[in-house]
């Protein structure tokens, strides 16, 4: 991973759309930032994050607007992939797969976050999706590697 790719991903983690703005793609960047703000407010995600960090998982679940929060992973990872793609001049084949699988698995984590517990600990709408993220990322990398290998033969 190049320095530009890594920098773009980190800026996108901070605020989806920011790397696009920094790279001069203002319309796309402002659209991503606007969507992030709307989804964040409508899902009450900042309050959910605060309650989750304070260990108030039940309150976080009550505060969450799941209908809006389920949009967040797709926007977040699409924005991240777009920033990565713009920073990479080579365009590696199937480089979108780790981002797509991450979005899928994090969305599944959101859907089950109010009922799924590990050792009787309910993780809630922040921690369970984060727990699913490495699974999605790994799955995407494995599928990408398999498809590239199959394409070569």
Beta strands, then each sheet from edge to edge (+ up, - down):
strand 1: 117-118
strand 2: 121-122
sheet 1: 1+ 2-
end
